[in-house]
C-alpha cells in the first residue's frame, strides 16, 4: 500500500508540472486535464478501501515522527 501512495504522490507532482508546462497549449492542456480526471476517478475509489485508510494513517504517523 505504501508503494501505491508513493506512486500516487509522484503522479500528482507530474500532473501539476505538466499542467504548468502546457498552460498555453490548448491541446496538451486538455490532455493533462483528462489525465487529472482519470486520476481523480481512481483516487476517489481509494477512499472506499479500508486498507487504504489504515495505510494513510500509518504512513502519515511515520512521516510526522520523522519531522519531529
C-alpha positions as CSV (number, residue, x, y, z in Angstrom):
1,X,0.0,0.0,0.0
2,X,2.9,2.3,0.7
3,X,4.1,1.9,-2.8
4,X,0.7,2.9,-4.1
5,X,0.7,6.0,-2.0
6,X,4.2,6.9,-3.2
7,X,3.1,6.3,-6.9
8,X,0.0,8.5,-6.5
9,X,2.1,11.3,-5.0
10,X,4.6,11.1,-7.9
11,X,1.7,11.2,-10.4
12,X,0.2,14.3,-8.7
13,X,3.6,16.1,-8.8
14,X,4.0,15.1,-12.5
15,X,0.5,16.2,-13.5
16,X,1.0,19.6,-11.7
17,X,4.3,20.1,-13.5
18,X,2.7,19.2,-16.9
19,X,-0.3,21.5,-16.2
20,X,2.0,24.4,-15.7
21,X,4.3,23.5,-18.6
22,X,1.4,23.2,-21.1
23,X,-0.7,26.1,-19.8
24,X,-0.5,27.9,-23.2
25,X,-1.1,24.9,-25.4
26,X,-4.8,24.1,-25.6
27,X,-4.4,20.6,-27.0
28,X,-1.8,19.5,-24.5
29,X,-3.6,21.2,-21.6
30,X,-6.7,19.3,-22.5
31,X,-4.8,16.0,-22.4
32,X,-3.4,16.9,-19.0
33,X,-6.9,17.8,-17.7
34,X,-8.2,14.4,-18.9
35,X,-5.4,12.7,-17.1
36,X,-6.4,14.6,-13.9
37,X,-10.0,13.5,-14.4
38,X,-9.0,9.8,-14.8
39,X,-6.6,10.0,-11.9
40,X,-9.2,11.7,-9.7
41,X,-11.7,9.0,-10.5
42,X,-9.4,6.2,-9.3
43,X,-8.1,8.2,-6.4
44,X,-11.6,8.8,-5.1
45,X,-12.1,5.0,-5.2
46,X,-9.2,4.5,-2.7
47,X,-11.3,6.3,-0.1
48,X,-13.7,3.4,-0.1
49,X,-11.0,0.8,0.7
50,X,-10.4,0.4,4.5
51,X,-6.8,-0.8,3.9
52,X,-6.1,2.5,2.2
53,X,-7.3,4.4,5.2
54,X,-5.1,2.3,7.5
55,X,-2.1,2.7,5.3
56,X,-2.6,6.5,5.2
57,X,-2.8,6.7,8.9
58,X,0.3,4.6,9.5
59,X,2.2,6.4,6.7
60,X,1.4,9.9,7.9
61,X,2.2,8.9,11.5
62,X,5.6,7.7,10.4
63,X,6.3,10.9,8.4
64,X,5.3,13.2,11.3
65,X,7.6,11.2,13.6
66,X,10.5,11.8,11.2
67,X,9.7,15.5,11.0
68,X,9.6,15.9,14.8
